[in-house]
Amino acid sequence: MCGIVGYVGKQKAATIILEGLKRLEYRGYDSAGVCVLKDGRLELAKKSGRVEVLVKEVARHHFTGTTGIGHTRWATHGGVTDANAHPHISSDGKFALIHNGVIENYSQIKTFLLSKGYGFQSETDTEVLCNLIAYHYAKEPAGASNPPHANGHGTGSGSRFLESVRKALQHVEGTYGIAVLCVDCPTELVAARKASPLLLGVGDGEHIIASDASAIISRTQSVVYLKDGEIVHLARGGFTITTLEQEDVSPVVDKITWSISDAEKGNYAHFMEKEIFEQPIALENSMRGRFSEDGSTANFGGLNLTASELRQIDRFMFCACGTAWHACLVTEHLIERFARLPVEVDYASEFRYRNSPLDRNTLFFVMSQSGETIDTLAALREAQRKGYRVLAINNVVGSTIAREANGGIYQHVGPEIGVASTKAFTSQLLIGAMVALYIARLRDMSFSDGVSYVSALKGAPDLVRQVLKQAPEIKAIAKRFARHADFLFLGRLSLFPLALEGALKLKEISYIHAEGYPAAEMKHGPIALISEECPSVFFAPKGEIFNKVVSSMQEIKARKGPVIAIITEGCELPPGLADAVITLPDCHEAVLPIVAAVPVQLLSYYIAVERGCDVDKPRNLAKSVTVE
Ligand code: G6P
């Protein structure tokens, strides 16, 4: 949600910033802007529209400065206009600022600043913060600067510029990842974060501030993940980190483990397509090294819980948002089915305000691809505040959720760039299945059942490969149904969450109205939608409820509703019942949701392409939702 980049070095800042913005564009793409410092002036270009519009605009200006900031926006306060695009410039012309987050008390601050003579060009909360910094800078005595700092990075922890940002932030309520330039400090940049992601790339003679690693990976793999309440000051070729309260922080420089090619489309038309087809490898990476030597259970290095501590747990709570919430619902089913322990799943956004009573021996999990979703982070903090240990299932290494959790499991699927989650989802399903196995084996699951479960999970990547081979047939089905305006997705038990996910995928990227329902519930309302114009996608795997699902299909067919059936090998449908059939390989219950995810991902993808939609950047959405 909003991408920010800042550069201080020897190269042309605008070029590096624009490259970073292109890689961050999946975070928000309403408008974009860049500002560089040159000869004591702020040179600014900003436009509503995609980053490519900004690239053309910047090309007209020939910005040559080597210090700069850039932003790609997902609008919160103020509509999508050039004026509301970032960077914002303070009304005295001294500061430029980019911001990801929401300043909640902006209206009080604005009233105060208006009374002090500051003017505003935009409707944004960001411009208020920019002017507040200018106000504090004007109040600080000129020349106020602390001595250089001796933590090895040697920029000095204090300066009038830095202290003005610090003072302004002390008056701000809300969330922010910001980067600020000051005309009086041509080779400096100040950046800070609170509940919005921010990291510092440490390169060869240069530093880059960014919302996430994809924006810096082409320049450096050395990275410092900033924590909430920290301020970084880039100056004199180095950097210092301090807290809002002016305490010094010793930086820890980490290495990013993936490379630039992981964040590129290669020969695929879209990131989403690439990520769908990467799933076999992503699943292999998620499970690598995570099975016991005797092949009967899972192993997780980072849970920070002993087997006997886990044995005390008699209830689980899972919180997440969006697609990750669907993965939690499948995990609930598997834990209850195989470990026979109760599980509750809640939307993180609901949990944080619901004040729900939790049992004492509850183990709390959050699931989040990005590790930055604000509601999931807030749910984690709320559970910790109540004294619960919280484990995170998360993909992005070094993310806020990963750092704040008491333990967890990394997904290891590499960067997911397509806004609609695919490979992260199937990896979450896999890890959920492994968690269920681990807990079940601490309880009543036998050694031999454990061995068959493990061997089934190990076979999941190949089964997914088999489904991916059906892409041409699924594409043909997509073409037939791409012009319908409503869809139902229906499934039962562990595939009910897959029905929700199938409907979400279709909505997200093709803007077709779709609903996911338990197949039998369809009679209690959604059946009213059924006509020739509303196809139903059914999950009908082999098993005890197959015949029941077939009955639901008959009810749809009797009302002229087209039926797309996703069955497993060995299932026989009555002739003429389904208008299109996709057959999945027969598999273990724990693997079925993973395999079943693939056809609905492909169906949605090809329908969206057929409708000419921008698959990787669907309207109004953002990959990582860091505002409430
Ligand atoms: C956004 C994305 C979804 C994602 C959800 C949760 O809404 O568009 O694809 O599932 O956030 O994201 P997380 O990073 O917490 O898994």
Boltz pocket constraint, residues with backbone or C-beta under 6 A from the ligand:
constraints:
  - pocket:
      binder: B
      contacts: [[A, 321], [A, 322], [A, 323], [A, 324], [A, 367], [A, 368], [A, 369], [A, 370], [A, 371], [A, 372], [A, 373], [A, 376], [A, 419], [A, 420], [A, 421], [A, 621], [A, 622], [A, 623], [A, 624], [A, 625]]
      max_distance: 6.0
